[in-house]
Amino acid sequence: MPESVVAPFPFSRPRRTRQAPWIRDLARENSVGTGDLIWPIFIREGADVEEPISSMPGVNRLSVDRAAIAAERAADLGIPCVALFPNTPRERLSEDCEEAWNPDNLVNTATRAIKRMVPEIGVMLDVALDPYSIHGHDGILRGDEIVNDETLVALEKQALAQAEAGADILGPSDMMDGRIGVIRQALESNDFPNTIIMSYAAKYASAFYGPFRDAVGASGQLKGDKKTYQMDPANGDEALREVAIDLSEGADMVMVKPGMPYLDVCRRVKERFGAPTYAYQVSGEYAMLAGACDNGWLDRDRAVAESLIAFKRAGCDGVLTYFAMEFAEKMATE
Ligand SMILES: NCC(=O)CCC(=O)O
């Protein structure tokens, strides 16, 4: 940033550029639009079903047919991409997570349905085993250990099944070492040169994921915690090392997660690497804001817009947010 030269008061009066809407519009440094947003959708079994998620008031699990209709609405409103997360039926969870590479699992089926109905919207899928494991971890568990290299073999199979289903962006969210290189190599070797990888590069072991685990049906399952693979919230330099590794292994875009408590990390990542940088405003952030708004303690439209502009100000190119649809609906009426 250039050094600012400021005249002494009264020659300098910062309020001059805030005195009326037109000059505030003209002086505004950042903006957020629907084109900056990725909308996460939870997918469940069944047909014609929308099921509320109690810990995320206003967010529903959708059956595949409903998800395709919702994606069409999102595209009409200018949202460029949806991210799909499965609420896998309990009987399909296993130790070895085979459901993750089932070509007909919920997210692969939903991807095909959405791409058939709305080919112009991007579809992003998470590459990680937690929605498919009986223990709720993102990798293969042997004894007490999440085994890194064995997990990579499973992630490769999962990623290829997703690319085959038509996913445009793969989001490895597991935080195993070496997974971006393995997935990129597999995509190149299997004729998917255009599949984009947005790595969850700096994903923290956070308390703010609680409602998500409820949404995907994994809250009761998790044994222990994820601290041996997700990052320590106390660390910032380590995030830069993680991002450097993922970019050098072939990630096209990188993500910081959660969002609002980690805006410093977003800023540092963007400044250091200049790569396309995204933040995930996670379920706990959604629940916190939605809960306060539902209680009348915050003005919902203003609080949501302010939370989203903060990501742009911090240097992000875009945001994954459960508020995407309501923000887009609001923008469309203005
Ligand atoms: N891999 C996707 C997530 O873990 C989402 C977390 C959240 O929304 O809390």
The ligand as an SDF file (V2000), in Angstrom:
LIG
                    3D

  9  8  0  0  0  0  0  0  0  0999 V2000
  -15.2940  -29.9700    4.4500 N   0  0  0  0  0  0  0  0  0  0  0  0
  -16.4160  -29.1330    4.5880 C   0  0  0  0  0  0  0  0  0  0  0  0
  -16.6180  -28.7840    6.0040 C   0  0  0  0  0  0  0  0  0  0  0  0
  -15.9950  -29.3730    6.8740 O   0  0  0  0  0  0  0  0  0  0  0  0
  -17.5710  -27.6630    6.3040 C   0  0  0  0  0  0  0  0  0  0  0  0
  -17.4620  -27.2270    7.7000 C   0  0  0  0  0  0  0  0  0  0  0  0
  -18.5570  -26.3130    8.1540 C   0  0  0  0  0  0  0  0  0  0  0  0
  -19.3140  -25.7200    7.4010 O   0  0  0  0  0  0  0  0  0  0  0  0
  -18.6350  -26.1940    9.3700 O   0  0  0  0  0  0  0  0  0  0  0  0
  1  2  1  0
  2  3  1  0
  3  4  2  0
  3  5  1  0
  5  6  1  0
  6  7  1  0
  7  8  2  0
  7  9  1  0
M  END
$$$$
